Structures are given as structure tokens and as C-alpha cells.
Amino acid sequence: MKTKLESIDSDRVPNHIAIIMDGNGRWAKNKGMQRVFGHRNALTAVRESVNAARDAGTKFITLYAFSTENWNRPKLEVDALMSLLVSSLKSELPNFHKNGIKVNSIGAVENLPKKAQKVLESIIEQTAINTEITLTFALSYGSREEIVNAIKNISKKVVNNEIDVKKIDEKVINNHLYTFNLPDVDLMIRTSGEQRISNFLLWQMAYAELYFTDVLWPDFRKEHLFDAIINYQNRERRFGKTSEQIDTNV
């Protein structure tokens, strides 16, 4: 009997998977603990998801780690998340190297505490030579803010005659987003049963397949990621075309 990994068609693996890691708070509450307890127990899910994506052949995975809206959470929780970010990046460095994981980040990382910025920058530099999979952490990230900033930067270049307004196209916009060095998202996974995209990669998910699971993030494991990929492979991606056009490659 085939394993779930063996059931995956290696020729149709999503190149870029994005994950909204939801459910840490509810997971902790179910155990009678504070929300921070859920965040601390989510590291295994991160590790297993990234390694599973790499094993399946995915080359890019982006995790929604901290949104611009998350700054509005209680200070105790925000401080704990920033501390956890620092300690997790440090502790996972051997795993990053062992599994060929290149670390990347998107978002207004300049808003992170200085210590977190320094550690993040160091990990990115140290893993730059790894080539198996690119792991991007979306930190202090909001897609609307990203798009607004892109429009502002493009507008400045138009005013300064660096860009001809008539030549602004999707490529120009892509080049001014945080994700300029990443491909569009093929598969977006959200855990915990919630079914919304929460200001995450709005431009980049224009044609992504969306997959929602009731599994709370701290319980998410390799098999769950494989399930999502298998589900993705059972869908027909048309990109605006008809099924008949896809069948005949028209």
C-alpha cells in the first residue's frame, strides 16, 4: 500500500505553498492553558510542514507568522511571540542546514524588536547557500499595506521619470512587492477551520487553490500537508480557460 507521500504525483506538486497557521490560541484554551502555550507548541508543526513540503518537491513555502494586525494583541502575547521567534530561529538553524532550507522574510521587518531583526538577518545570511526549499516568514506583514507601499514607490518613480506610466504592468507591480523574488502561490492552506485569507498575499494568491482544514495548527503534521497536496492535485487549475481548452492545451 502506498504511503501518502508516494501517492503524490511528483510532476504536479505545488511550487509555492502558503500557510495561515491558525488555532494556537484555541489549542491552548482546550488544554486549560494561556494562548502563549499554544504558540510555544507550534514549532513541531512548522518543522514538519516545511520538511514535508521539501520531501514532496515543493520549492517555496511561506508561513504567515505575524501580521500587521497582530501588533494589536496584548503586549504580553506580542512579547512572547517575538521571544519565541528569536529562540526558534536559533534552535532550528541545524535543521535548516540539514534539510537544505533557505530562510527568507517578507513584511515590515523593521518594526520587529532590534534583537529579532538581528537574529533574523543572521539566519537569512547563514542559510543563503541552501537550495532545497525556500522558507519565507511573513512578519509584521499585511497584504494591503504591501500593495499600498508598492503603489507609492511606483508613483515616485513615475514622477521622477524613472518609469513610464504607460509601461506599468503586472511585472512592474510584482517587482515592487515584498515577494519580488518569489513565484505566485499555488496552494494556500489554513488550519483551524476558519475560511478566510486575512490580508495574506492577496496579489500573489490570485489563482491559488485554497485548502481549509479543521486541524488546529499545533496538531498539524506531515500527513496533513500531504493530504492538502493530494487534494490540490485532484483539482483542475484553469487560469480562466475552459476545461476543454485545458484538455487540448489550447
Secondary structure by P-SEA (a helix, b strand, c coil): cccccccccccccccbbbbccccaaaaaaaacccaaaaaaaaaaaaaaaaaaaaaacccbbbbcccccccccccaaaaaaaaaaaaaaaaaaaaaaaaabbbbbbbcccccccaaaaaaaaaaaaaacccccbbbbbbccccaaaaaaaaaaaaaaaaaacccccccccaaaaaaaccccccccccbbbbccccccccccccccccbbbbbbbccccccccaaaaaaaaaaaaaccccccccaaaaaacc
